[in-house]
Amino acid sequence: MAIQPVTKDLAKGLNLQEAKGALVAEVNADAPAEKGGLKAGDVIVAVAGKPIETVRDLTRLVADQDPDSQVEVDIVRDGEALTRTVRLGEMPVERHAAMPAKADDAPKLGIALRDGSDGPVVVAVEDGSEAAKKGMRPGDVILRVDAMPVDDAQALADAVAAARADKKQSVVLHIQSERGRKRFVALQLDKAA
């Protein structure tokens, strides 16, 4: 499983009260996290009853556990507090993703897109844009917008337009890098246009 910090922007976009915990960016198939019921987008807030404030807290706590031990993991998923039991395992090998093909253009988020087999692919990032500041790069594939899967640039444009119509301040993008790493990025809509 890949995790990332919960920033203030992500906390806002995920409707969390505070920027605490560890955000699950990716869950590998057949891995302990998946078998324990964790999903991308879950925010881990406690493990074995101990609060998780940062990613470092989570990695330290898990590293102190024996492989194959079971731990209770408290998460927040779509605003709901849940507990899952996860049997710990070994660290998986990083997966690599293939680059999609095709072409298109899309919404004003400081990025140019083309359609790919796995979703919209970033082909350019505007210098100085919020997307650039958040580390988005050409080759990133956008998998979801605010928990909604997007298959192409038009679906992304529609999701962003819907968020703007709902007067949302930001959108949360679930992206996958060329190397296969997944993470979440929150883009402020007023700053992105």
C-alpha positions as CSV (number, residue, x, y, z in Angstrom):
1,M,0.0,0.0,0.0
2,A,1.2,3.5,-0.8
3,I,0.4,6.3,1.7
4,Q,0.8,10.1,1.7
5,P,0.4,13.0,4.2
6,V,-3.0,14.6,4.6
7,T,-2.4,18.3,3.7
8,K,-4.8,21.1,4.6
9,D,-6.0,21.1,1.0
10,L,-6.6,17.4,1.0
11,A,-8.4,17.5,4.4
12,K,-10.7,20.2,3.0
13,G,-11.3,18.3,-0.2
14,L,-12.0,15.0,1.7
15,N,-14.3,16.9,4.2
16,L,-12.0,16.1,7.2
17,Q,-12.0,18.2,10.3
18,E,-8.2,18.3,10.6
19,A,-5.1,17.6,8.4
20,K,-4.1,14.5,10.4
21,G,-3.6,10.8,9.6
22,A,-2.2,9.0,6.6
23,L,-4.0,9.0,3.3
24,V,-4.1,5.6,1.4
25,A,-3.1,6.5,-2.1
26,E,-2.9,3.0,-3.5
27,V,-3.7,-0.5,-2.3
28,N,-2.0,-3.4,-4.2
29,A,-4.1,-6.3,-5.3
30,D,-4.0,-9.3,-2.9
31,A,-1.9,-7.4,-0.4
32,P,-2.6,-7.4,3.3
33,A,-4.2,-3.9,3.1
34,E,-6.7,-5.1,0.4
35,K,-7.4,-8.3,2.3
36,G,-8.1,-6.2,5.4
37,G,-10.6,-4.0,3.5
38,L,-8.6,-0.8,3.1
39,K,-9.2,1.2,-0.1
40,A,-7.5,4.2,-1.9
41,G,-8.9,7.3,-0.3
42,D,-9.2,5.9,3.2
43,V,-7.5,8.1,5.9
44,I,-5.8,6.0,8.6
45,V,-6.3,7.8,11.9
46,A,-5.2,5.1,14.4
47,V,-3.5,1.7,14.5
48,A,-3.8,-0.7,17.4
49,G,-5.5,2.1,19.3
50,K,-2.6,4.5,18.8
51,P,-3.4,7.8,17.0
52,I,-1.8,8.5,13.6
53,E,-1.1,12.2,13.2
54,T,1.4,11.8,10.3
55,V,2.7,9.3,7.7
56,R,5.8,8.9,9.9
57,D,3.7,7.8,12.8
58,L,2.1,5.1,10.7
59,T,5.4,3.8,9.2
60,R,7.0,3.7,12.7
61,L,4.1,1.9,14.3
62,V,3.8,-0.7,11.5
63,A,7.6,-1.2,11.5
64,D,7.5,-2.0,15.2
65,Q,4.9,-4.8,14.6
66,D,5.9,-8.4,13.6
67,P,5.0,-9.4,10.0
68,D,1.9,-11.7,10.0
69,S,0.5,-10.0,13.1
70,Q,-3.0,-8.6,13.1
71,V,-3.8,-5.0,13.9
72,E,-6.9,-2.9,14.2
73,V,-6.8,0.0,11.8
74,D,-9.2,3.0,12.4
75,I,-10.0,4.8,9.2
76,V,-12.2,7.6,7.9
77,R,-13.9,6.7,4.5
78,D,-16.2,9.2,2.9
79,G,-16.7,10.9,6.2
80,E,-17.5,7.7,8.1
81,A,-15.4,6.3,10.9
82,L,-14.6,2.6,10.4
83,T,-12.3,-0.1,11.9
84,R,-10.6,-2.8,9.8
85,T,-8.5,-5.7,10.9
86,V,-5.3,-6.0,8.8
87,R,-2.8,-8.9,8.9
88,L,0.6,-7.2,8.3
89,G,2.9,-8.5,5.6
90,E,6.1,-7.8,3.8
91,M,6.7,-4.6,1.8
92,P,5.6,-5.2,-1.9
93,V,7.7,-4.5,-5.0
94,E,6.8,-1.2,-6.7
95,R,4.6,-1.7,-9.8
96,H,5.0,0.1,-13.0
97,A,2.3,1.5,-15.3
98,A,2.2,1.6,-19.0
99,M,1.8,5.0,-20.7
100,P,-1.6,5.3,-22.4
101,A,-2.1,6.8,-25.9
102,K,-4.5,9.2,-27.8
103,A,-5.0,12.9,-27.7
104,D,-7.4,15.5,-26.3
105,D,-7.5,18.7,-24.2
106,A,-9.4,19.6,-21.0
107,P,-10.4,21.8,-18.1
108,K,-8.5,24.9,-16.8
109,L,-6.5,23.3,-14.0
110,G,-3.1,24.4,-15.2
111,I,-2.7,21.1,-17.1
112,A,-3.1,19.9,-20.7
113,L,-4.4,16.4,-21.2
114,R,-4.8,13.6,-23.7
115,D,-7.0,10.5,-23.4
116,G,-5.2,7.4,-22.4
117,S,-6.2,3.8,-21.9
118,D,-6.3,4.2,-18.1
119,G,-7.7,7.8,-18.0
120,P,-6.7,11.3,-18.9
121,V,-2.9,11.7,-19.2
122,V,-1.2,15.0,-18.3
123,V,0.9,16.1,-21.3
124,A,1.9,19.5,-20.0
125,V,1.8,21.4,-16.7
126,E,1.6,25.2,-16.8
127,D,4.6,26.9,-15.1
128,G,3.5,28.5,-11.8
129,S,0.1,26.9,-11.7
130,E,-1.2,25.2,-8.6
131,A,-0.9,21.8,-10.4
132,A,2.9,22.5,-10.9
133,K,3.2,23.6,-7.2
134,K,1.5,20.3,-6.2
135,G,4.1,18.3,-8.1
136,M,1.9,17.2,-11.1
137,R,4.0,16.1,-14.1
138,P,3.6,15.1,-17.7
139,G,2.8,11.4,-17.8
140,D,0.6,11.5,-14.7
141,V,-2.7,9.7,-15.2
142,I,-5.8,11.0,-13.5
143,L,-7.8,8.1,-12.2
144,R,-10.5,9.8,-10.2
145,V,-11.9,13.3,-9.4
146,D,-13.5,13.6,-5.9
147,A,-13.8,9.8,-5.7
148,M,-15.5,9.6,-9.1
149,P,-13.6,7.5,-11.7
150,V,-12.8,9.4,-14.9
151,D,-12.1,7.5,-18.2
152,D,-11.1,10.5,-20.4
153,A,-10.5,14.2,-20.5
154,Q,-14.2,15.0,-21.1
155,A,-15.2,13.1,-18.0
156,L,-12.6,15.1,-16.1
157,A,-13.9,18.4,-17.5
158,D,-17.5,17.4,-16.6
159,A,-16.4,16.5,-13.0
160,V,-14.6,19.8,-12.6
161,A,-17.6,21.7,-14.0
162,A,-19.9,19.9,-11.6
163,A,-17.6,20.7,-8.7
164,R,-17.6,24.4,-9.7
165,A,-21.5,24.3,-10.1
166,D,-21.7,22.9,-6.6
167,K,-19.6,25.8,-5.4
168,K,-16.8,23.5,-4.2
169,Q,-13.5,25.3,-3.4
170,S,-11.3,22.4,-4.5
171,V,-11.2,19.0,-6.3
172,V,-9.2,16.0,-5.2
173,L,-7.5,14.2,-8.0
174,H,-6.3,10.6,-7.6
175,I,-3.3,10.4,-9.9
176,Q,-0.8,7.7,-11.0
177,S,2.7,8.6,-12.0
178,E,4.6,7.1,-15.0
179,R,6.3,4.9,-12.5
180,G,3.0,3.5,-11.2
181,R,3.0,5.3,-7.8
182,K,-0.5,6.6,-6.8
183,R,-1.3,9.7,-4.7
184,F,-3.9,12.3,-4.2
185,V,-3.6,16.0,-5.1
186,A,-6.1,18.7,-4.1
187,L,-6.4,21.6,-6.5
188,Q,-8.2,24.8,-5.4
189,L,-10.7,25.7,-8.1
190,D,-10.3,29.4,-7.7
191,K,-6.5,29.1,-8.1
192,A,-6.6,26.4,-10.8
193,A,-8.5,28.4,-13.4
